[in-house]
Amino acid sequence: MDKELVVGYIGLGLMGKPIACNILKAGFQVVVYNRSRSKMQELIDKGALEGTSPADVTKQSDIVFTNLPDSPDVLKVALGPNGIVEGTHPGLVFIDNSTIKPAAARQISEALLTRGVLCLDAPVSGGDIGAQQGTLTIMVGGPKEALDKAYPVLKVIGKKITHVGGSGAGQIAKAANQIMVAAQMVAMGELLILSQKAGADPAKVIEAICSGAAQCWTLDNKPHRLFDGNRSPGFKAYMQAKDLGIVMDTAKEYGVVLPSTAVNTQLFNAMLEMGMRELDNSAVIGVIESLCGTKLGE
């Protein structure tokens, strides 16, 4: 592993902070930046260097990551004033761990390529637990030579790294991922409430079906939290809704009809309207509860 690489990380939220921490623990020099300085302090205390801006982080780094809420945020940090574009230098690789529109990823890649920078769109899946444990699934779009350079860092944060294709392909894979995640969360909510209303113990129903054809990551990881009344976020509902917006916008761009995803998008948007934006995406069960006039466990 090339520990001499200097790695910049911009955006220290629920996912970005543990990812940056794992890179630091692996022995890389890490330079961090976040709009809220308080989120930087833990990493600085552990040995990270403090960047004063995205441009400053980029100037010091061989590889610079971003992990930000949405397409406009990444576009601003990458191409805006005092952004990554103003700190570029030969050999730099830019990697975006955010979930954004494929078109935005391609726009950034094309713009930075004129400065000699190779870009990877590398969204992740696995939630905060995967970020903490370094077991994320990483979907990569962009040139293989950039992936080869970044691989020693990426394997610290992910257990499965797939080169999907050219620029934007990683974001297309993440959009596909979010279609399935939303479907699982909604289906889980429906089956739990159906079980309870029809007179069966939802916990026993999960026990009965989780090793059969219904087995999936969601049933393996989420029901016990819901049974305990824990709806705190591993992945926040408003981010799931944002991602589904990206899915629907991309589908419209390419003339693809996604009927069930359209309904699931409405359910997650309803969560936001009902004041549940900061809860876990599995808390979409709350919308089902409201429609059915019941609550899990009551």
C-alpha positions as CSV (number, residue, x, y, z in Angstrom):
1,M,0.0,0.0,0.0
2,D,1.3,3.4,-1.0
3,K,1.1,5.2,2.4
4,E,2.9,8.2,0.9
5,L,-0.2,9.3,-0.9
6,V,-1.8,12.4,0.7
7,V,-5.6,12.1,0.7
8,G,-7.9,15.1,0.9
9,Y,-11.5,14.6,2.2
10,I,-14.1,17.3,1.9
11,G,-17.5,16.8,3.6
12,L,-17.5,15.1,7.0
13,G,-21.2,14.2,7.5
14,L,-22.7,10.9,8.6
15,M,-20.8,9.0,5.9
16,G,-17.8,11.2,5.2
17,K,-16.5,11.5,8.7
18,P,-16.1,7.7,9.3
19,I,-14.7,7.2,5.8
20,A,-12.1,9.8,6.4
21,C,-11.3,8.4,9.8
22,N,-10.7,4.9,8.3
23,I,-8.3,6.4,5.7
24,L,-6.4,8.1,8.5
25,K,-6.3,4.9,10.6
26,A,-4.9,3.0,7.6
27,G,-1.8,5.2,7.7
28,F,-2.4,7.8,5.0
29,Q,-1.8,11.5,5.6
30,V,-5.3,13.0,5.4
31,V,-6.2,16.7,4.9
32,V,-9.8,17.5,5.8
33,Y,-12.3,20.3,5.2
34,N,-15.9,20.8,6.2
35,R,-18.0,24.0,6.3
36,S,-18.7,23.3,10.0
37,R,-15.3,23.3,11.6
38,S,-16.5,21.4,14.6
39,K,-16.9,18.2,12.5
40,M,-13.2,18.5,11.6
41,Q,-11.8,18.6,15.1
42,E,-12.1,14.9,15.9
43,L,-10.0,14.0,12.8
44,I,-7.5,16.8,13.5
45,D,-7.1,15.4,17.1
46,K,-6.3,12.1,15.5
47,G,-3.6,13.5,13.2
48,A,-5.4,14.9,10.2
49,L,-4.3,18.2,8.7
50,E,-6.8,21.0,8.5
51,G,-7.6,22.5,5.1
52,T,-8.9,26.0,4.9
53,S,-10.9,25.5,1.7
54,P,-11.6,22.9,-1.0
55,A,-8.8,24.6,-3.1
56,D,-6.4,24.4,-0.2
57,V,-7.1,20.7,0.5
58,T,-6.7,20.0,-3.2
59,K,-3.3,21.7,-3.4
60,Q,-2.0,19.5,-0.6
61,S,-3.5,16.2,-1.9
62,D,-2.6,13.5,-4.4
63,I,-6.2,12.2,-4.3
64,V,-9.1,14.4,-3.1
65,F,-12.6,13.1,-2.2
66,T,-15.9,14.8,-1.8
67,N,-18.9,13.5,0.1
68,L,-21.7,16.1,-0.1
69,P,-25.5,16.2,0.0
70,D,-26.5,16.8,-3.6
71,S,-25.4,17.7,-7.2
72,P,-25.4,21.5,-6.7
73,D,-23.1,21.1,-3.6
74,V,-20.6,18.9,-5.5
75,L,-20.7,21.2,-8.5
76,K,-20.0,24.2,-6.3
77,V,-17.1,22.6,-4.4
78,A,-15.6,21.1,-7.5
79,L,-15.9,24.0,-10.0
80,G,-16.9,27.1,-8.0
81,P,-14.8,29.9,-6.4
82,N,-12.1,28.6,-4.2
83,G,-13.1,25.1,-5.2
84,I,-11.2,22.0,-6.3
85,V,-10.6,23.5,-9.8
86,E,-8.5,26.2,-8.3
87,G,-6.2,23.8,-6.5
88,T,-5.5,21.3,-9.3
89,H,-2.0,20.1,-10.2
90,P,-0.5,17.3,-12.4
91,G,-1.4,13.8,-11.3
92,L,-4.4,14.8,-9.2
93,V,-7.3,12.3,-9.0
94,F,-10.7,13.6,-7.9
95,I,-13.2,11.1,-6.4
96,D,-16.8,11.9,-5.5
97,N,-18.4,9.6,-2.9
98,S,-21.6,11.6,-3.0
99,T,-24.8,10.5,-4.8
100,I,-25.5,12.9,-7.6
101,K,-27.0,13.0,-11.1
102,P,-24.9,11.1,-13.7
103,A,-25.0,14.2,-15.9
104,A,-23.4,16.3,-13.1
105,A,-20.7,13.7,-12.6
106,R,-19.9,13.9,-16.3
107,Q,-19.9,17.7,-16.3
108,I,-17.4,17.8,-13.5
109,S,-15.2,15.1,-15.1
110,E,-15.1,17.0,-18.4
111,A,-14.3,20.3,-16.8
112,L,-11.5,19.0,-14.6
113,L,-10.0,16.9,-17.4
114,T,-9.1,20.2,-19.1
115,R,-6.9,20.8,-16.1
116,G,-5.3,17.4,-16.4
117,V,-7.3,15.9,-13.5
118,L,-8.8,12.3,-13.7
119,C,-12.2,11.9,-12.1
120,L,-14.0,9.0,-10.6
121,D,-17.7,9.1,-9.6
122,A,-17.7,6.5,-6.7
123,P,-20.9,6.6,-4.8
124,V,-21.2,4.2,-1.9
125,S,-23.8,1.9,-0.3
126,G,-23.8,0.3,3.1
127,G,-25.0,3.1,5.4
128,D,-23.3,4.5,8.4
129,I,-22.4,1.0,9.7
130,G,-20.6,0.2,6.5
131,A,-18.8,3.5,6.6
132,Q,-17.7,2.9,10.2
133,Q,-16.5,-0.7,9.5
134,G,-14.9,0.0,6.1
135,T,-17.2,-2.5,4.4
136,L,-19.0,-0.2,1.9
137,T,-19.9,-1.2,-1.6
138,I,-18.3,1.2,-4.0
139,M,-19.6,1.7,-7.5
140,V,-17.0,3.4,-9.8
141,G,-17.3,5.3,-13.0
142,G,-14.3,6.8,-14.8
143,P,-10.9,5.9,-16.2
144,K,-9.2,2.7,-15.0
145,E,-5.9,4.5,-14.6
146,A,-7.5,6.7,-12.0
147,L,-9.0,3.7,-10.2
148,D,-5.6,1.9,-10.2
149,K,-4.0,4.9,-8.4
150,A,-6.8,5.3,-6.0
151,Y,-7.4,1.6,-5.3
152,P,-5.1,1.4,-2.2
153,V,-7.3,4.0,-0.6
154,L,-10.6,2.7,-1.8
155,K,-9.9,-0.8,-0.4
156,V,-9.6,0.7,3.0
157,I,-13.2,2.0,2.9
158,G,-15.0,-0.7,0.9
159,K,-15.2,-4.4,0.8
160,K,-16.5,-4.5,-2.8
161,I,-15.2,-2.1,-5.5
162,T,-16.7,-2.5,-8.9
163,H,-15.6,-0.5,-12.0
164,V,-18.9,-0.1,-13.7
165,G,-17.7,1.9,-16.7
166,G,-16.9,5.4,-17.9
167,S,-17.7,8.7,-16.3
168,G,-21.2,8.7,-14.8
169,A,-21.5,4.9,-14.7
170,G,-21.0,4.8,-11.0
171,Q,-23.9,7.2,-10.4
172,I,-26.1,5.2,-12.7
173,A,-25.3,2.1,-10.6
174,K,-26.1,4.0,-7.4
175,A,-29.5,5.2,-8.9
176,A,-30.2,1.5,-9.6
177,N,-29.2,0.6,-6.1
178,Q,-31.6,3.2,-4.6
179,I,-34.5,1.9,-6.6
180,M,-34.0,-1.5,-4.9
181,V,-33.3,0.1,-1.4
182,A,-36.5,2.1,-1.5
183,A,-38.5,-0.9,-2.7
184,Q,-37.2,-3.0,0.2
185,M,-37.9,-0.4,2.8
186,V,-41.4,0.2,1.6
187,A,-42.1,-3.6,1.3
188,M,-40.8,-4.2,4.8
189,G,-43.1,-1.6,6.2
190,E,-46.0,-3.1,4.4
191,L,-45.4,-6.7,5.4
192,L,-44.8,-5.7,9.1
193,I,-48.1,-3.8,9.3
194,L,-50.0,-6.4,7.4
195,S,-48.7,-9.1,9.7
196,Q,-49.7,-7.1,12.8
197,K,-53.1,-6.1,11.6
198,A,-53.9,-9.6,10.4
199,G,-53.0,-11.1,13.8
200,A,-49.5,-12.5,13.4
201,D,-46.4,-11.6,15.4
202,P,-44.3,-9.4,13.0
203,A,-41.1,-10.6,14.6
204,K,-42.0,-14.2,14.1
205,V,-43.0,-13.4,10.5
206,I,-39.5,-12.0,9.9
207,E,-38.0,-15.1,11.4
208,A,-40.1,-17.2,9.1
209,I,-39.3,-15.4,5.9
210,C,-35.8,-14.0,6.3
211,S,-34.0,-17.1,5.0
212,G,-36.3,-17.8,2.1
213,A,-37.0,-16.0,-1.2
214,A,-37.6,-12.8,0.7
215,Q,-34.1,-12.7,2.2
216,C,-32.4,-9.3,1.6
217,W,-30.1,-6.8,3.3
218,T,-33.1,-4.8,4.7
219,L,-34.7,-7.8,6.4
220,D,-31.3,-8.8,7.8
221,N,-30.5,-5.4,9.3
222,K,-33.6,-3.3,9.9
223,P,-36.5,-5.1,11.6
224,H,-34.8,-5.5,15.0
225,R,-34.3,-1.7,15.1
226,L,-37.9,-1.0,14.4
227,F,-39.1,-3.6,17.0
228,D,-36.9,-1.7,19.5
229,G,-38.6,1.6,18.6
230,N,-35.3,2.8,17.1
231,R,-35.9,4.9,14.0
232,S,-32.7,7.0,14.3
233,P,-30.8,7.3,11.0
234,G,-28.3,5.1,9.5
235,F,-29.4,6.7,6.2
236,K,-31.7,9.7,6.6
237,A,-35.1,9.8,4.9
238,Y,-34.5,13.1,3.3
239,M,-31.4,11.7,1.6
240,Q,-33.4,8.7,0.3
241,A,-36.0,11.1,-1.1
242,K,-33.3,13.2,-2.7
243,D,-31.8,10.1,-4.3
244,L,-35.1,9.0,-5.6
245,G,-35.5,12.4,-7.2
246,I,-32.2,11.8,-9.0
247,V,-33.6,8.4,-10.1
248,M,-36.8,9.9,-11.5
249,D,-35.0,12.8,-13.2
250,T,-32.5,10.4,-14.8
251,A,-35.4,8.1,-15.9
252,K,-37.1,11.1,-17.5
253,E,-34.0,12.1,-19.3
254,Y,-33.7,8.6,-20.9
255,G,-37.4,8.0,-21.4
256,V,-37.7,5.2,-18.9
257,V,-40.9,4.5,-17.0
258,L,-40.5,3.4,-13.4
259,P,-44.0,2.8,-12.0
260,S,-43.2,1.3,-8.6
261,T,-40.4,3.7,-8.0
262,A,-42.7,6.6,-8.7
263,V,-45.0,5.4,-5.9
264,N,-42.1,4.8,-3.6
265,T,-40.8,8.3,-4.3
266,Q,-44.2,9.7,-3.3
267,L,-44.1,7.7,0.0
268,F,-40.6,9.1,0.9
269,N,-41.7,12.6,0.0
270,A,-44.7,12.1,2.3
271,M,-42.2,11.2,5.1
272,L,-40.7,14.7,4.7
273,E,-44.1,16.4,4.8
274,M,-44.9,14.4,7.9
275,G,-41.8,15.7,9.8
276,M,-39.8,12.5,9.5
277,R,-37.0,13.8,7.3
278,E,-34.2,13.2,9.8
279,L,-35.3,9.6,10.6
280,D,-33.9,6.5,9.1
281,N,-35.1,5.5,5.6
282,S,-36.7,2.4,7.2
283,A,-39.0,4.8,9.1
284,V,-41.1,5.0,5.9
285,I,-43.1,2.4,7.8
286,G,-44.5,5.5,9.6
287,V,-46.3,6.5,6.4
288,I,-47.8,3.0,6.2
289,E,-48.8,3.2,9.8
290,S,-50.6,6.5,9.2
291,L,-52.5,5.1,6.2
292,C,-53.5,2.0,8.1
293,G,-54.3,3.8,11.4
294,T,-51.9,1.7,13.5
295,K,-48.4,1.7,14.9
296,L,-45.9,-1.2,14.9
297,G,-45.9,-2.9,18.3
298,E,-49.2,-1.5,19.5
